């Protein structure tokens, strides 16, 4: 009996809608689950949503909803996207569920009563003073900041001073190191494993288990004045969802006796590879078996995040290509563990090449010849055709090659090997030129070629099913097959189709595409049109913009740029430099001392080699320009909303 396979995605923050980064992890988990099931292994696939913490509370406030209402609404975006992508999860865990809360209390209690290997309390109280980025939901150090801002969220972290409970992470690091080195906790790819081992060598300190001033979260089981730190809450999802607190049988099956695999990108590696194993060890629970860190996407060279940068909505890709092709395209852009830049303009070309030309053509050419020469029925097999033996060998070897690649999470390689068989099938078809044999009356040989090609298509329909679940079923219907033979065992043997079976292709499975229907797949940010055609922003989009009153402290002309002034501005609790295109309207003397309005959460830019960290607001009509200033005596740093 093989151990049950348990695979998880991160639980995604509900402060915004999913983008293709989230889709990537979720499609990969779906693929692995489907593949293991095809191979006869029991599998459980968990995904879900991370609904607590200041980040979600802020988004709820911006949307004018209670936190719970906001979460109830936004999780639907995730569920809909996953449905549109034909993702079939077995569990969807929400951190606001009662089941999850019970599990968080259970693990907190277990950690609270635990001792470290050297006999100290795992949980201790302390006073925390440090910088916290709500965007990351983590504490940062001065070293992490760029121009005083969190580089990932371009926002100034808040200074937090509060009583916290701490988790003695440092005491567990030697044991975690051993587990990683012995591969009891297998971290892949190797580069990420080294990165984690490197982190262990640094002094990463203990972590806060709780927060005092946050309002949206799970109260600690042993001190209701504190809420569980959102990462402690979130990580527990992996066991709460399978019964850690309320279903021993299920928990034993999937966690204790199963193979637990976490998928994610590098952004959350430290939490999963260090915090999570340490929490489990303290609570006396087995650590996960494998953690795979896949690549991180950028879009057209820009970082993609919910709050900044360009992003692609997976639903828009589904509208273009359908669920199967979207899954295929996303999984085949880069090796699974490697970062890469998504370029949507390549998608049509790749679709045409792999799916329309290779797979689609093979199916339609074979079906057509079967129809015209064999009365639409599968002809008898016939051996000793040139190139046939090699093709059969390649096909019969394929399931175990695919299996090995998937064991190592080389999803892209597994898919490439399947497409290679399709290409080999096409080559065999072309080289043996069955259309000529028809004219020459060599019907048996002709039938043998078509029979061989149908077998290749059958094997491909099984192996590609985890990637293209709907199209694979359509493919199988062409061959008169249903799901009863949809398993890896059936892909291991050639000549399994019954001669005489009806072969019928109603319409092309992968019609060629000229261009994409829409050129607006990349959102930056997404605009909604009202009836008069104006662009309308969601309120939550507007609310992302942070405006503040600033006072100009110093101004000077930028050498060689007639229109630019370099300004030093006071924002109350910080000073910044910005470059503004107002030199034709204001001299440095005229602008110095003025109160202005500045957008403070823009990505820093370099203008003529000078750093600009913000943008002032001005009104303009024709050749007139005037600064936007507050009507009243407000101090620098006042919020504008
Ligand atoms: O971090 N490229 O949630 P999150 C590839 N709630 N994958 C990407 C990606 C990109 N550009 N952007 C996001 C959180 N992802 C926490 C997790 S788990 C206990 C708590 C994927 O909504 C990738 O899997 O920010 C990444 O790790 C995850 O989304 C982060 O999702």
Boltz pocket constraint, residues with backbone or C-beta under 6 A from the ligand:
constraints:
  - pocket:
      binder: B
      contacts: [[A, 9], [A, 10], [A, 11], [A, 12], [A, 13], [A, 14], [A, 20], [A, 21], [A, 22], [A, 24], [A, 25], [A, 50], [A, 231], [A, 234], [A, 235], [A, 236], [A, 237], [A, 263], [A, 264], [A, 265], [A, 266], [A, 267], [A, 268], [A, 295], [A, 296], [A, 297], [A, 298], [A, 304]]
      max_distance: 6.0
